[in-house]
């Protein structure tokens, strides 16, 4: 089993990672709408960690956006590339996520991350980071809010409330994907608009709270991690 190593020039500490964020976030593109919902392909990416072995499993699942049927799937196992620091979680997993996307024979088209884009304290979460590095349209759909508050939203599918920064900027939306269930938290990563990101999310979450792209990628990366545990020893054993 090949294990993706941390790149030689990868930030080694918090100060270096913050500097990289400052430079890369100037490249985020926010004035492109992105592909229309239910057209072409859409790719879900997700990761799972084994802290004991210091490895991360990444999965990519490519779906036909109209039918939500699986076109291709891939996994990769890598070393955790950075310590746990809130706001810098992308640095822990990006090398392995890039590797799994690069292994696809299919163009990923639109990528959906289980995480944040602009709805991030420094306006540069995983969805933005991945979008800038790949050039792909990327949106973030998170299970829980990070640091932003939102108002009440109605109980029906499609109801939403804005995630607001202290200055009033709308950085994302809490979106109800099914009647009466907890919302998900949608934000733009790169080369997409918030309206379009929300429309994609609702289309992808036609049956469950989470987008189908996220559900399938989550399941796949967990299976890959279980398999990796049989081949990667615990350090010191």
N, C-alpha and C positions, 0 to 999 in steps of 0.2 A: 504494500500500500504506500503510495506516495503521500508525503506530508508536506504541505506548503510552508516554507520557512518565512520568517519575517524578512522583508527586503533590507538590504544592507544600509540604505539611507533612511530607514523608517525612524520617526521621532522616538527618542529614548526617554524623554521626560515630559512633564506637563508644560513647561515653558516652550519647548520645541514644538509640541503639538499645537499649542495656542498660536504660535507664529505661523504654522502651516494653515490653520483655520483662517487666520487673518488674510493670508495671501489668496487662498482658494475661493473664499466667499465673494471676492470681487468678480469672480468669473461666472457666478450664477446668472442664468438667463431667465427672466420672468415675463418677457413680452411675446412669448410664443404660446399658442393655445394647447399644443400637443395633439396627438391623434384623437379622432372622435371616438366616443365609447362604442363598444360592440362592433368594432371594425378591426381587421388585421389580427395581430397577436398581442398578448399581454403576458408578462413574465413576473411571477411572484418569487421573491427571495426571502429566506429566513435563515437563522443560525441557532445552534444549540451548543452549550458549553459543557465540558467536563473539566471542572477546576482541579480535580485531583491529578489528572494527567496533563493539565495545561494545554488542552486542545479545543478546537472549535470545529464544528461541522456546519458547512454551508450547503444549502440546497437551492436550486433554481428549477421552477416548473413553468414551462411555456404552455399557454392555453390559446386555443382559438377563441378570440374575444367574443364572437357572436354566440357560439354554442357552449363555451366553457369546457370543452373537451381537451384532454391533454395531448399536446403535440410532441413534446420532448421534456425530459427531466434529466438533471445531473446533480452530482454531489461532489464535494471536495472536503478534505480534512486538513487543517492547518494548525500551526502553533498560535496560541494567543499572543497577539503582537504588541500588547500595551497593558499596563496596569489598569485596574478599575478606577476610573475618575469620572464622576458625574459630569455630563456635558461633553465628554471625550470618548464615549463608548464606541464610536465608529472606528477609532484607531485600533481597537482590539480585534476587529473582524474584517475590515476592508480587504486586506490581502487575500484572504480565503474567499470572500465574496467575489472579488475580481476574477480569481482563478476559476470559480465555477461558472461565471458568465462567459469567460473566454473559452471554456470547454464546449459550449453549446454549438451545434452545427447550424442552429436556427438563429436568425436575427432576433435578439430579445425584444425589439420594438419598445413599447412602454414597460417600465419596470415599476412594480409595486413593492415597497419595503414595509416591513413591520417595524416602524419607527417614525422619526420626525424629519421634516425638511426645515422650513422657516419657523415652525413652532418649536423653537429651540432657543435657549437663553442667548446664544451668540448668532442666531439666525442661520445655523449651518449644521443641521443634524445629518444623520446617515444618508437620507434621501438626497440631500443637496451635495454631500461629499461624493457619493457614488455617481450622481449625475454629472458633476464637473469632471471627474476622472474618466468616465466612459463616453461622455458626450450624448448619452441617451436621455430621453424624457423619463423622469423619475418622480413618483409621488410617494408620500409617506402616509400610511394608515396605521395608527398606533392603537393599542388596546386601552391605554390609560393616558390621561393628560400628564404633561410634564410640570411646567411651572406657571402655565397661563390659566386664568379663570374664564368662565363662560356663564352666560345667563341661562334662564330656564328655556327648555325647548319642549315642543309638543310631544305627545306620546306616539305619534304615527310615523310609519316609515317615511323617510324623506324630510322630516322636520330637522331643523338644525339651529345652532346658536354659535355665534362667532367666538373664537378664542382671541382675546385682546391683550396686547402688550400694555405696559403702563402708560405709554404715550397715545393709546387708542388705536394703534395700528392693528388691522385684522391679520393675524399670522396663521390662522387655520380655522377649522370649524369642528364642533362636536356634531356628528351626524347620526341620526337614528336610522339604522339600516333595517330593523324589523320592529313591528308594532310592540311597544311596551318593554323593549329590552334596552340595556345600557347602550349609549352611543359609542361609536368609534371616533377617533380624532385624526382628521385629515389635514394635511398641509402639503404645499407645493415643495418639491425638491429642486427640479431643474427642467426648463423647457416645457412648462405646463402652466395652466391657470388654475386658480382655486375652484372656480365653477366647474371646469372640466374634470379636475381631480375628484370632486364630489360626485359628479355624474358617473365617472368610472367606478367609484366605490359602490354606489348603489346598484349599478348593473352587475358587478362582480359578487355582491352580497345579496343575490336574489332569493336565497333560501335560508341563510344563516346570518348571524351577527357579523362575522368576519368575512372579508372577500374570499372567494374560492381560491384565488391565487395564494393567499396567505395560509389558508387552512391546509392546502395540499403541500406547500413548501415546508410548513411547520412539521407536518407528519413525516415528510421525507427526510428532513435533517435530523429528526430524532431517531429514525431508523438507522441512518448512517452513523450516528454517534454510538448507538448500541453496538453496531458491527465493529467500529473502530476500537472500542474498549477491549475487544478480544485480541487486538494486534498491537496496541500501544500500552506498554507496561507503566505502572505507577512509578515515578522517579524514586530511586532508592531501593526498589524491590528486584 
